[in-house]
């Protein structure tokens, strides 16, 4: 197995790399998120061991960037943050497993072996669409009727959440957790404000509104079917 170890602490990085090499793994090391992003997208690795707290690009942002670039290499994330919300956040970002610090090296190896036994992930489409709305996840581009829309990163995440649940109601709580990573209700109009701006950009020049408000529940993007 070829492993990329991403850890900014030199002693920890050397300890992990040396131990894995002694187990017969081929190891490449990176000390920050930017270097790791380049290595992971250019190299052919069987698994990544990624520290959550990294300079230049933290572990969460690194994993999100890899998944957005359609890199499906399994990721084992290391963290000193052992609380459940932090673990859930890492898994939601695209990590495959979590290991809290400090940890036993034998457990690290066992978890890597478990990841290696998983069947390969089916390649997923990087395109989300309904009616004449298209979202290209790889290019981070949204268009309606062939016209590219200028969305902010938050508006993009908000629309992505709705499109991944096309035809289903997405509650305000779900949006707060998945878009803003709030695990509580901050009692602000942040969802409503961004939803209003998103709708204005999506529907300008069109009669049909793509996003429905389900009063008292949440929002829904209608799942259009192509004409027969």
C-alpha positions as CSV (number, residue, x, y, z in Angstrom):
1,X,0.0,0.0,0.0
2,X,1.1,3.5,-0.8
3,X,0.3,5.9,2.1
4,X,0.4,9.7,2.2
5,X,1.0,10.9,5.7
6,X,0.1,14.6,6.3
7,X,1.3,15.9,9.7
8,X,2.8,19.3,10.6
9,X,4.6,18.0,13.7
10,X,8.0,16.7,12.5
11,X,8.4,14.1,15.3
12,X,4.9,12.7,14.9
13,X,5.3,12.7,11.1
14,X,8.6,10.8,11.3
15,X,7.3,8.4,13.9
16,X,4.3,7.5,11.7
17,X,6.2,7.3,8.5
18,X,9.0,5.2,10.0
19,X,6.5,2.8,11.6
20,X,4.5,2.3,8.4
21,X,7.7,1.8,6.4
22,X,8.7,-0.9,8.9
23,X,5.3,-2.6,8.2
24,X,6.1,-2.7,4.5
25,X,4.1,0.4,3.4
26,X,5.5,2.8,0.8
27,X,5.2,6.2,2.6
28,X,5.2,9.8,1.3
29,X,5.1,12.6,3.8
30,X,3.7,16.2,3.7
31,X,3.8,18.8,6.4
32,X,1.0,21.2,5.3
33,X,-2.3,21.2,3.6
34,X,-1.2,22.8,0.4
35,X,1.6,20.3,-0.2
36,X,-0.7,17.4,0.6
37,X,-3.4,18.7,-1.8
38,X,-0.8,18.7,-4.6
39,X,0.6,15.2,-3.6
40,X,-2.8,13.6,-3.3
41,X,-4.1,14.9,-6.6
42,X,-1.0,14.1,-8.5
43,X,0.0,10.8,-6.9
44,X,-1.5,7.4,-6.7
45,X,-2.2,6.6,-3.1
46,X,-4.1,3.8,-1.4
47,X,-4.9,5.8,1.7
48,X,-4.2,9.2,3.3
49,X,-3.4,9.8,7.0
50,X,-4.3,13.4,7.6
51,X,-3.9,15.5,10.8
52,X,-6.9,17.8,11.3
53,X,-4.9,20.8,12.5
54,X,-2.6,21.7,9.6
55,X,-1.0,25.0,8.4
56,X,-1.9,26.7,5.1
57,X,-4.9,24.4,4.6
58,X,-6.5,22.5,7.5
59,X,-7.5,18.9,7.4
60,X,-11.2,19.5,6.9
61,X,-10.6,22.0,4.0
62,X,-8.1,19.5,2.5
63,X,-10.5,16.7,2.5
64,X,-13.3,18.8,1.1
65,X,-11.0,20.0,-1.7
66,X,-10.0,16.5,-2.5
67,X,-13.6,15.3,-2.7
68,X,-14.6,18.3,-4.8
69,X,-11.8,17.3,-7.2
70,X,-13.3,13.7,-7.3
71,X,-10.3,12.2,-5.4
72,X,-11.8,9.2,-3.6
73,X,-8.7,7.9,-1.8
74,X,-9.7,6.8,1.7
75,X,-8.8,9.3,4.4
76,X,-8.0,8.4,8.0
77,X,-8.1,11.7,10.0
78,X,-6.1,12.2,13.1
79,X,-7.2,14.7,15.8
80,X,-6.8,15.8,19.3
81,X,-10.4,17.0,19.2
82,X,-12.2,14.0,20.5
83,X,-15.7,15.4,21.0
84,X,-18.5,13.9,18.9
85,X,-19.3,17.1,16.9
86,X,-15.7,17.4,15.7
87,X,-15.7,13.8,14.6
88,X,-19.1,14.2,12.8
89,X,-17.8,17.3,11.1
90,X,-14.7,15.4,9.8
91,X,-16.8,12.5,8.5
92,X,-19.2,14.9,6.8
93,X,-16.3,16.7,5.2
94,X,-15.4,13.4,3.5
95,X,-13.1,11.5,5.8
96,X,-13.6,7.8,6.0
97,X,-12.4,7.1,9.6
98,X,-11.3,9.0,12.6
99,X,-8.5,8.3,15.2
100,X,-8.1,10.4,18.3
101,X,-4.7,11.5,19.6
102,X,-2.9,10.0,21.4
103,X,-3.3,6.6,19.7
104,X,-1.5,3.3,19.6
105,X,0.4,2.6,16.4
106,X,-1.1,-0.9,16.2
107,X,-4.6,0.7,16.0
108,X,-3.5,3.1,13.2
109,X,-2.3,0.1,11.2
110,X,-5.4,-1.9,11.9
111,X,-7.6,1.0,10.7
112,X,-5.6,1.4,7.5
113,X,-5.9,-2.3,6.8
114,X,-9.7,-2.0,7.4
115,X,-9.9,0.9,4.9
116,X,-7.9,-1.2,2.4
117,X,-10.5,-4.0,2.7
118,X,-13.4,-1.8,1.7
119,X,-14.7,-2.2,-1.8
120,X,-13.8,0.6,-4.2
121,X,-16.3,3.4,-4.2
122,X,-18.5,3.7,-7.2
123,X,-17.5,6.8,-9.2
124,X,-20.1,9.4,-8.6
125,X,-21.2,11.9,-11.1
126,X,-19.8,15.4,-10.5
127,X,-23.0,16.9,-12.0
128,X,-26.2,17.8,-10.2
129,X,-29.1,19.0,-12.2
130,X,-32.8,19.5,-12.3
131,X,-34.8,21.1,-15.2
132,X,-32.4,23.6,-16.9
133,X,-30.3,24.1,-13.7
134,X,-26.9,22.4,-13.7
135,X,-24.2,22.3,-11.0
136,X,-20.7,21.1,-11.9
137,X,-19.1,20.1,-8.6
138,X,-15.7,19.6,-10.2
139,X,-15.6,23.0,-11.7
140,X,-17.6,24.6,-8.9
141,X,-19.9,26.1,-11.5
142,X,-23.7,26.6,-11.6
143,X,-25.7,27.5,-14.8
144,X,-29.3,27.9,-15.7
145,X,-30.4,27.7,-19.3
146,X,-26.7,27.6,-20.2
147,X,-26.0,30.9,-18.5
148,X,-23.4,30.7,-15.7
149,X,-24.5,32.2,-12.4
150,X,-22.2,34.1,-10.0
151,X,-22.8,32.4,-6.6
152,X,-20.9,33.0,-3.4
153,X,-19.3,29.9,-1.7
154,X,-22.1,29.9,0.8
155,X,-24.8,30.1,-1.9
156,X,-23.1,27.2,-3.7
157,X,-23.1,25.0,-0.6
158,X,-26.8,25.9,0.1
159,X,-27.8,25.0,-3.5
160,X,-25.8,21.8,-3.4
161,X,-27.5,20.7,-0.3
162,X,-30.9,21.3,-1.9
163,X,-30.0,19.6,-5.2
164,X,-28.7,16.5,-3.4
165,X,-32.1,16.2,-1.8
166,X,-34.1,17.2,-4.9
167,X,-37.8,16.5,-4.4
168,X,-37.4,16.3,-0.7
169,X,-37.9,18.9,2.0
170,X,-34.7,20.2,3.6
171,X,-35.3,21.6,7.0
172,X,-33.8,24.8,8.4
173,X,-31.9,22.7,11.0
174,X,-30.4,20.5,8.3
175,X,-29.2,23.6,6.4
176,X,-27.7,25.1,9.5
177,X,-25.7,21.9,10.1
178,X,-24.7,21.1,6.6
179,X,-24.0,24.6,5.2
180,X,-22.9,26.6,8.3
181,X,-21.9,23.7,10.5
182,X,-24.0,25.0,13.4
183,X,-25.1,22.2,15.7
184,X,-27.6,24.5,17.4
185,X,-30.1,27.2,16.2
186,X,-28.4,30.6,16.5
187,X,-31.8,32.3,16.2
188,X,-30.8,34.5,13.3
189,X,-32.2,34.9,9.8
190,X,-29.0,33.6,8.2
191,X,-30.8,30.9,6.3
192,X,-33.6,33.1,5.1
193,X,-31.2,35.9,4.0
194,X,-29.0,33.6,1.9
195,X,-32.0,31.7,0.5
196,X,-33.5,35.0,-0.7
197,X,-30.3,36.0,-2.4
198,X,-29.9,32.6,-4.0
199,X,-33.5,32.6,-5.3
200,X,-33.0,36.1,-6.8
201,X,-29.9,34.8,-8.8
202,X,-31.6,31.5,-9.8
203,X,-34.9,32.9,-10.9
204,X,-34.0,36.3,-12.5
205,X,-35.6,36.3,-16.0
206,X,-37.6,33.1,-15.4
207,X,-41.2,32.6,-14.6
208,X,-40.8,29.3,-12.8
209,X,-39.3,29.4,-9.3
210,X,-36.9,26.4,-8.7
211,X,-37.0,26.5,-4.9
212,X,-40.2,26.0,-3.0
213,X,-40.9,27.1,0.6
214,X,-42.6,24.4,2.6
215,X,-44.2,26.7,5.2
216,X,-43.2,25.8,8.8
217,X,-40.9,23.0,7.6
218,X,-38.1,24.1,5.2
219,X,-37.3,24.3,1.5
220,X,-37.4,22.0,-1.5
221,X,-36.0,22.0,-5.0
222,X,-38.5,20.4,-7.3
223,X,-37.3,17.3,-9.0
224,X,-38.2,17.9,-12.7
225,X,-38.5,15.1,-15.1
226,X,-37.4,15.5,-18.7
227,X,-40.3,15.5,-21.2
228,X,-41.2,12.1,-22.6
